[in-house]
Amino acid sequence: MSTSTQATDDRLPVTYLSHGAPPLADDATWTAELAAWGKELPKPKQILMVSAHWENAPVTVSSTSGAGLTYDFWGFPQKYYEVTYDAPAAPELAESVARLVGTPERPVHQDPSRGLDHGAYVPLVEMFPDADVPVLQMSMPTLDPVELFELGRKLAPLRDEGTLIIGSGFTTHNLRWFRPSGDADGAPPAPSSEFDHWAAETMASGDLDALFDFMTKAPAAHEAHPRTEHWAPLYVALGAANPDGAASASAQTTVDGFWYGLSKRSWQLA
């Protein structure tokens, strides 16, 4: 893990992380990487999570009255359904999201029954284990990269209010490669490695055009992302980091490597 870029003044950075499945908690290397990252980040006033596991239009925000976690997975051992993460609700953040993103024609909705899903709480348990930072989750209303980037641009002012905006997905996500009975740190499939290498170079260069057109420009894109929902949160993060719409802000890899064939590469954007 590399040293994270610290935020300047009071503006918080933006992050995109590969969130892992519930068994992430059993991976000593990855949990240590996320814990170290959490300690290096400036302490946020609140967190806005955009997870690959919540698509809903129009934009919808999660409960602000204490709904329990959403265990949105099946077939795992019972211990994974007993994980808790009792972070405070974030009603003021919900109001800010509604003000920045909503319109009279398409106001932001709220789902009072929706708690944090595993794309949100699994990494937060490692990064902010005290669960003392208010958290709000926001849905993705589309998977279109440009539209998600524009959504992120609208959310950018939240950074000046002490909000850490986290896009939570997976840099490669083809579950046909996922073999939890094997070696977590073993050699990944070639397409996963190829896409990861392209992603690292393209994010470092700040080539937004290539990132928007990743299905054409990236090697093995269709194999790395048979469906693009786990890559899509990156565009919200990119928009929040680049509100002027220009070339990408400085992106630094904070976590890299592979987990059962999937790239866990994550970035912090200044």
Contacts in CASP RR format, 6 or more apart in sequence:
PFRMAT RR
TARGET T0000
AUTHOR 0000-0000-0000
METHOD contacts of the structure
MODEL  1
MSTSTQATDDRLPVTYLSHGAPPLADDATWTAELAAWGKELPKPKQILMV
SAHWENAPVTVSSTSGAGLTYDFWGFPQKYYEVTYDAPAAPELAESVARL
VGTPERPVHQDPSRGLDHGAYVPLVEMFPDADVPVLQMSMPTLDPVELFE
LGRKLAPLRDEGTLIIGSGFTTHNLRWFRPSGDADGAPPAPSSEFDHWAA
ETMASGDLDALFDFMTKAPAAHEAHPRTEHWAPLYVALGAANPDGAASAS
AQTTVDGFWYGLSKRSWQLA
1 33 0 8 1.000
1 36 0 8 1.000
1 37 0 8 1.000
1 254 0 8 1.000
1 255 0 8 1.000
1 256 0 8 1.000
2 252 0 8 1.000
2 253 0 8 1.000
2 254 0 8 1.000
3 40 0 8 1.000
4 13 0 8 1.000
4 37 0 8 1.000
4 40 0 8 1.000
4 41 0 8 1.000
4 252 0 8 1.000
4 254 0 8 1.000
4 268 0 8 1.000
5 13 0 8 1.000
5 250 0 8 1.000
5 252 0 8 1.000
5 268 0 8 1.000
5 270 0 8 1.000
6 13 0 8 1.000
6 40 0 8 1.000
6 42 0 8 1.000
7 13 0 8 1.000
7 42 0 8 1.000
7 270 0 8 1.000
8 270 0 8 1.000
10 160 0 8 1.000
10 162 0 8 1.000
11 159 0 8 1.000
11 160 0 8 1.000
12 41 0 8 1.000
12 42 0 8 1.000
12 44 0 8 1.000
12 159 0 8 1.000
12 162 0 8 1.000
12 163 0 8 1.000
12 164 0 8 1.000
12 165 0 8 1.000
13 41 0 8 1.000
13 42 0 8 1.000
13 159 0 8 1.000
13 164 0 8 1.000
13 241 0 8 1.000
13 268 0 8 1.000
13 269 0 8 1.000
13 270 0 8 1.000
14 159 0 8 1.000
14 164 0 8 1.000
14 165 0 8 1.000
14 166 0 8 1.000
14 237 0 8 1.000
14 239 0 8 1.000
14 240 0 8 1.000
14 241 0 8 1.000
14 249 0 8 1.000
14 268 0 8 1.000
14 269 0 8 1.000
15 41 0 8 1.000
15 164 0 8 1.000
15 165 0 8 1.000
15 166 0 8 1.000
15 167 0 8 1.000
15 237 0 8 1.000
15 254 0 8 1.000
15 266 0 8 1.000
15 267 0 8 1.000
15 268 0 8 1.000
15 269 0 8 1.000
16 166 0 8 1.000
16 167 0 8 1.000
16 168 0 8 1.000
16 169 0 8 1.000
16 233 0 8 1.000
16 234 0 8 1.000
16 237 0 8 1.000
16 238 0 8 1.000
16 266 0 8 1.000
16 267 0 8 1.000
16 269 0 8 1.000
17 34 0 8 1.000
17 123 0 8 1.000
17 166 0 8 1.000
17 167 0 8 1.000
17 168 0 8 1.000
17 169 0 8 1.000
17 254 0 8 1.000
17 255 0 8 1.000
17 266 0 8 1.000
17 267 0 8 1.000
18 169 0 8 1.000
18 170 0 8 1.000
18 171 0 8 1.000
18 255 0 8 1.000
18 259 0 8 1.000
18 262 0 8 1.000
18 263 0 8 1.000
18 264 0 8 1.000
18 265 0 8 1.000
18 266 0 8 1.000
19 51 0 8 1.000
19 52 0 8 1.000
19 118 0 8 1.000
19 119 0 8 1.000
19 120 0 8 1.000
19 122 0 8 1.000
19 123 0 8 1.000
19 168 0 8 1.000
19 169 0 8 1.000
19 170 0 8 1.000
20 30 0 8 1.000
20 119 0 8 1.000
20 122 0 8 1.000
20 123 0 8 1.000
20 170 0 8 1.000
20 259 0 8 1.000
20 262 0 8 1.000
20 264 0 8 1.000
21 73 0 8 1.000
21 76 0 8 1.000
21 118 0 8 1.000
21 122 0 8 1.000
22 73 0 8 1.000
22 76 0 8 1.000
22 80 0 8 1.000
22 83 0 8 1.000
22 118 0 8 1.000
22 122 0 8 1.000
23 76 0 8 1.000
23 80 0 8 1.000
23 180 0 8 1.000
24 30 0 8 1.000
24 31 0 8 1.000
24 122 0 8 1.000
24 123 0 8 1.000
24 126 0 8 1.000
24 259 0 8 1.000
25 31 0 8 1.000
25 80 0 8 1.000
25 83 0 8 1.000
25 122 0 8 1.000
25 125 0 8 1.000
25 126 0 8 1.000
27 184 0 8 1.000
27 259 0 8 1.000
29 184 0 8 1.000
29 185 0 8 1.000
30 126 0 8 1.000
30 255 0 8 1.000
30 259 0 8 1.000
30 264 0 8 1.000
31 126 0 8 1.000
33 254 0 8 1.000
33 255 0 8 1.000
34 123 0 8 1.000
34 126 0 8 1.000
34 127 0 8 1.000
34 255 0 8 1.000
35 126 0 8 1.000
35 127 0 8 1.000
35 129 0 8 1.000
37 127 0 8 1.000
37 254 0 8 1.000
37 255 0 8 1.000
37 266 0 8 1.000
37 268 0 8 1.000
38 127 0 8 1.000
38 128 0 8 1.000
41 127 0 8 1.000
41 164 0 8 1.000
41 268 0 8 1.000
43 133 0 8 1.000
44 133 0 8 1.000
44 162 0 8 1.000
44 163 0 8 1.000
44 164 0 8 1.000
45 133 0 8 1.000
45 134 0 8 1.000
45 161 0 8 1.000
45 162 0 8 1.000
45 163 0 8 1.000
46 90 0 8 1.000
46 92 0 8 1.000
46 93 0 8 1.000
46 133 0 8 1.000
46 134 0 8 1.000
46 135 0 8 1.000
46 136 0 8 1.000
46 161 0 8 1.000
46 162 0 8 1.000
46 163 0 8 1.000
46 164 0 8 1.000
47 87 0 8 1.000
47 90 0 8 1.000
47 124 0 8 1.000
47 128 0 8 1.000
47 133 0 8 1.000
47 134 0 8 1.000
47 135 0 8 1.000
47 136 0 8 1.000
47 163 0 8 1.000
47 164 0 8 1.000
47 165 0 8 1.000
47 166 0 8 1.000
48 90 0 8 1.000
48 93 0 8 1.000
48 97 0 8 1.000
48 135 0 8 1.000
48 136 0 8 1.000
48 137 0 8 1.000
48 138 0 8 1.000
48 155 0 8 1.000
48 158 0 8 1.000
48 163 0 8 1.000
48 164 0 8 1.000
48 165 0 8 1.000
48 166 0 8 1.000
49 116 0 8 1.000
49 119 0 8 1.000
49 120 0 8 1.000
49 124 0 8 1.000
49 135 0 8 1.000
49 136 0 8 1.000
49 137 0 8 1.000
49 138 0 8 1.000
49 166 0 8 1.000
49 167 0 8 1.000
49 168 0 8 1.000
50 137 0 8 1.000
50 138 0 8 1.000
50 140 0 8 1.000
50 165 0 8 1.000
50 166 0 8 1.000
50 167 0 8 1.000
50 168 0 8 1.000
50 233 0 8 1.000
50 236 0 8 1.000
50 237 0 8 1.000
51 117 0 8 1.000
51 119 0 8 1.000
51 120 0 8 1.000
51 137 0 8 1.000
51 167 0 8 1.000
51 168 0 8 1.000
51 169 0 8 1.000
51 233 0 8 1.000
52 119 0 8 1.000
52 140 0 8 1.000
52 168 0 8 1.000
52 169 0 8 1.000
52 170 0 8 1.000
52 173 0 8 1.000
52 229 0 8 1.000
52 230 0 8 1.000
52 232 0 8 1.000
52 233 0 8 1.000
53 72 0 8 1.000
53 117 0 8 1.000
53 118 0 8 1.000
53 119 0 8 1.000
53 229 0 8 1.000
54 60 0 8 1.000
54 114 0 8 1.000
54 117 0 8 1.000
54 137 0 8 1.000
54 138 0 8 1.000
54 139 0 8 1.000
54 140 0 8 1.000
55 139 0 8 1.000
55 140 0 8 1.000
55 141 0 8 1.000
55 143 0 8 1.000
55 229 0 8 1.000
56 109 0 8 1.000
56 111 0 8 1.000
56 139 0 8 1.000
56 140 0 8 1.000
56 141 0 8 1.000
57 139 0 8 1.000
57 141 0 8 1.000
57 142 0 8 1.000
58 102 0 8 1.000
58 106 0 8 1.000
58 107 0 8 1.000
58 108 0 8 1.000
58 109 0 8 1.000
58 141 0 8 1.000
59 97 0 8 1.000
59 101 0 8 1.000
59 102 0 8 1.000
59 106 0 8 1.000
59 108 0 8 1.000
59 109 0 8 1.000
59 138 0 8 1.000
59 139 0 8 1.000
59 141 0 8 1.000
59 151 0 8 1.000
60 108 0 8 1.000
60 109 0 8 1.000
60 110 0 8 1.000
60 111 0 8 1.000
60 114 0 8 1.000
60 138 0 8 1.000
60 139 0 8 1.000
61 94 0 8 1.000
61 97 0 8 1.000
61 98 0 8 1.000
61 108 0 8 1.000
61 109 0 8 1.000
61 110 0 8 1.000
61 111 0 8 1.000
61 136 0 8 1.000
61 137 0 8 1.000
61 138 0 8 1.000
61 139 0 8 1.000
62 110 0 8 1.000
62 111 0 8 1.000
62 114 0 8 1.000
62 115 0 8 1.000
62 116 0 8 1.000
62 136 0 8 1.000
62 137 0 8 1.000
62 138 0 8 1.000
63 89 0 8 1.000
63 110 0 8 1.000
63 111 0 8 1.000
63 112 0 8 1.000
63 113 0 8 1.000
63 114 0 8 1.000
63 115 0 8 1.000
64 89 0 8 1.000
64 90 0 8 1.000
64 91 0 8 1.000
64 94 0 8 1.000
64 110 0 8 1.000
64 112 0 8 1.000
64 136 0 8 1.000
65 89 0 8 1.000
65 112 0 8 1.000
66 89 0 8 1.000
66 115 0 8 1.000
67 112 0 8 1.000
67 113 0 8 1.000
67 114 0 8 1.000
67 115 0 8 1.000
68 115 0 8 1.000
68 116 0 8 1.000
69 83 0 8 1.000
69 84 0 8 1.000
69 85 0 8 1.000
69 115 0 8 1.000
69 116 0 8 1.000
69 117 0 8 1.000
69 121 0 8 1.000
70 114 0 8 1.000
70 115 0 8 1.000
70 116 0 8 1.000
70 117 0 8 1.000
70 118 0 8 1.000
71 80 0 8 1.000
71 81 0 8 1.000
71 118 0 8 1.000
72 117 0 8 1.000
72 118 0 8 1.000
73 80 0 8 1.000
73 118 0 8 1.000
83 121 0 8 1.000
83 125 0 8 1.000
85 116 0 8 1.000
85 121 0 8 1.000
85 124 0 8 1.000
85 125 0 8 1.000
85 131 0 8 1.000
86 131 0 8 1.000
87 116 0 8 1.000
87 124 0 8 1.000
87 128 0 8 1.000
87 131 0 8 1.000
87 132 0 8 1.000
87 133 0 8 1.000
87 134 0 8 1.000
87 135 0 8 1.000
88 132 0 8 1.000
88 133 0 8 1.000
88 134 0 8 1.000
88 135 0 8 1.000
89 134 0 8 1.000
89 136 0 8 1.000
90 134 0 8 1.000
90 135 0 8 1.000
90 136 0 8 1.000
93 134 0 8 1.000
93 136 0 8 1.000
93 158 0 8 1.000
93 163 0 8 1.000
94 108 0 8 1.000
94 110 0 8 1.000
94 136 0 8 1.000
96 158 0 8 1.000
96 161 0 8 1.000
96 163 0 8 1.000
97 108 0 8 1.000
97 136 0 8 1.000
97 138 0 8 1.000
97 155 0 8 1.000
97 158 0 8 1.000
98 107 0 8 1.000
98 108 0 8 1.000
100 154 0 8 1.000
100 155 0 8 1.000
100 157 0 8 1.000
100 158 0 8 1.000
101 108 0 8 1.000
101 151 0 8 1.000
101 154 0 8 1.000
101 155 0 8 1.000
102 108 0 8 1.000
114 137 0 8 1.000
115 137 0 8 1.000
116 124 0 8 1.000
116 135 0 8 1.000
116 137 0 8 1.000
117 137 0 8 1.000
119 168 0 8 1.000
119 169 0 8 1.000
120 135 0 8 1.000
120 137 0 8 1.000
120 168 0 8 1.000
123 166 0 8 1.000
123 168 0 8 1.000
124 131 0 8 1.000
124 135 0 8 1.000
125 131 0 8 1.000
133 164 0 8 1.000
140 148 0 8 1.000
140 229 0 8 1.000
140 232 0 8 1.000
140 233 0 8 1.000
140 236 0 8 1.000
141 147 0 8 1.000
141 151 0 8 1.000
142 148 0 8 1.000
143 228 0 8 1.000
143 229 0 8 1.000
143 232 0 8 1.000
145 211 0 8 1.000
145 212 0 8 1.000
145 214 0 8 1.000
145 232 0 8 1.000
145 235 0 8 1.000
146 212 0 8 1.000
146 235 0 8 1.000
148 232 0 8 1.000
148 233 0 8 1.000
148 235 0 8 1.000
148 236 0 8 1.000
148 239 0 8 1.000
149 208 0 8 1.000
149 212 0 8 1.000
149 235 0 8 1.000
149 236 0 8 1.000
149 238 0 8 1.000
149 239 0 8 1.000
149 242 0 8 1.000
149 245 0 8 1.000
150 239 0 8 1.000
151 236 0 8 1.000
151 239 0 8 1.000
152 165 0 8 1.000
152 235 0 8 1.000
152 236 0 8 1.000
152 237 0 8 1.000
152 238 0 8 1.000
152 239 0 8 1.000
152 240 0 8 1.000
152 243 0 8 1.000
153 239 0 8 1.000
153 240 0 8 1.000
153 242 0 8 1.000
153 243 0 8 1.000
153 245 0 8 1.000
155 165 0 8 1.000
155 236 0 8 1.000
155 239 0 8 1.000
155 240 0 8 1.000
156 239 0 8 1.000
156 240 0 8 1.000
156 241 0 8 1.000
156 243 0 8 1.000
157 243 0 8 1.000
158 165 0 8 1.000
158 240 0 8 1.000
159 165 0 8 1.000
159 240 0 8 1.000
165 236 0 8 1.000
165 237 0 8 1.000
165 240 0 8 1.000
166 237 0 8 1.000
167 233 0 8 1.000
167 234 0 8 1.000
167 236 0 8 1.000
167 237 0 8 1.000
168 233 0 8 1.000
169 229 0 8 1.000
169 230 0 8 1.000
169 231 0 8 1.000
169 232 0 8 1.000
169 233 0 8 1.000
169 234 0 8 1.000
170 230 0 8 1.000
170 231 0 8 1.000
170 262 0 8 1.000
170 263 0 8 1.000
170 264 0 8 1.000
171 195 0 8 1.000
171 196 0 8 1.000
171 199 0 8 1.000
171 224 0 8 1.000
171 231 0 8 1.000
171 262 0 8 1.000
171 263 0 8 1.000
171 264 0 8 1.000
171 265 0 8 1.000
171 266 0 8 1.000
172 188 0 8 1.000
172 191 0 8 1.000
172 192 0 8 1.000
172 195 0 8 1.000
172 196 0 8 1.000
172 224 0 8 1.000
172 225 0 8 1.000
172 261 0 8 1.000
172 262 0 8 1.000
172 263 0 8 1.000
173 224 0 8 1.000
173 225 0 8 1.000
173 230 0 8 1.000
173 231 0 8 1.000
173 262 0 8 1.000
174 189 0 8 1.000
174 191 0 8 1.000
174 192 0 8 1.000
174 223 0 8 1.000
174 224 0 8 1.000
174 225 0 8 1.000
174 226 0 8 1.000
174 262 0 8 1.000
177 188 0 8 1.000
177 189 0 8 1.000
177 192 0 8 1.000
177 260 0 8 1.000
177 261 0 8 1.000
177 262 0 8 1.000
178 260 0 8 1.000
178 261 0 8 1.000
178 262 0 8 1.000
179 260 0 8 1.000
179 261 0 8 1.000
180 260 0 8 1.000
182 260 0 8 1.000
184 259 0 8 1.000
184 260 0 8 1.000
185 257 0 8 1.000
185 258 0 8 1.000
185 259 0 8 1.000
186 258 0 8 1.000
186 261 0 8 1.000
187 258 0 8 1.000
188 196 0 8 1.000
188 258 0 8 1.000
188 261 0 8 1.000
188 262 0 8 1.000
188 263 0 8 1.000
189 261 0 8 1.000
190 220 0 8 1.000
191 219 0 8 1.000
191 220 0 8 1.000
191 223 0 8 1.000
191 224 0 8 1.000
192 220 0 8 1.000
192 223 0 8 1.000
192 224 0 8 1.000
192 258 0 8 1.000
192 261 0 8 1.000
192 262 0 8 1.000
192 263 0 8 1.000
193 258 0 8 1.000
193 263 0 8 1.000
194 219 0 8 1.000
194 220 0 8 1.000
194 224 0 8 1.000
195 218 0 8 1.000
195 219 0 8 1.000
195 220 0 8 1.000
195 221 0 8 1.000
195 223 0 8 1.000
195 224 0 8 1.000
195 225 0 8 1.000
195 263 0 8 1.000
196 256 0 8 1.000
196 257 0 8 1.000
196 258 0 8 1.000
196 263 0 8 1.000
196 265 0 8 1.000
198 217 0 8 1.000
198 218 0 8 1.000
198 219 0 8 1.000
199 218 0 8 1.000
199 263 0 8 1.000
199 265 0 8 1.000
200 253 0 8 1.000
200 256 0 8 1.000
200 265 0 8 1.000
202 210 0 8 1.000
202 211 0 8 1.000
202 214 0 8 1.000
202 217 0 8 1.000
202 218 0 8 1.000
203 211 0 8 1.000
203 248 0 8 1.000
203 251 0 8 1.000
203 253 0 8 1.000
203 267 0 8 1.000
204 251 0 8 1.000
204 253 0 8 1.000
205 248 0 8 1.000
206 247 0 8 1.000
206 248 0 8 1.000
206 251 0 8 1.000
207 247 0 8 1.000
207 248 0 8 1.000
208 238 0 8 1.000
208 242 0 8 1.000
208 245 0 8 1.000
208 247 0 8 1.000
208 248 0 8 1.000
210 217 0 8 1.000
210 218 0 8 1.000
211 234 0 8 1.000
211 235 0 8 1.000
211 238 0 8 1.000
211 248 0 8 1.000
212 235 0 8 1.000
214 221 0 8 1.000
214 231 0 8 1.000
215 221 0 8 1.000
215 222 0 8 1.000
215 225 0 8 1.000
215 228 0 8 1.000
218 224 0 8 1.000
224 263 0 8 1.000
225 231 0 8 1.000
237 267 0 8 1.000
237 269 0 8 1.000
238 248 0 8 1.000
238 269 0 8 1.000
239 245 0 8 1.000
240 269 0 8 1.000
241 248 0 8 1.000
241 249 0 8 1.000
241 251 0 8 1.000
241 269 0 8 1.000
241 270 0 8 1.000
242 248 0 8 1.000
242 249 0 8 1.000
248 269 0 8 1.000
249 269 0 8 1.000
249 270 0 8 1.000
250 269 0 8 1.000
250 270 0 8 1.000
251 267 0 8 1.000
251 268 0 8 1.000
251 269 0 8 1.000
252 267 0 8 1.000
252 268 0 8 1.000
252 269 0 8 1.000
252 270 0 8 1.000
253 265 0 8 1.000
253 266 0 8 1.000
253 267 0 8 1.000
254 266 0 8 1.000
254 267 0 8 1.000
254 268 0 8 1.000
255 264 0 8 1.000
255 265 0 8 1.000
255 266 0 8 1.000
256 263 0 8 1.000
256 264 0 8 1.000
256 265 0 8 1.000
256 266 0 8 1.000
257 263 0 8 1.000
257 264 0 8 1.000
257 265 0 8 1.000
258 264 0 8 1.000
END
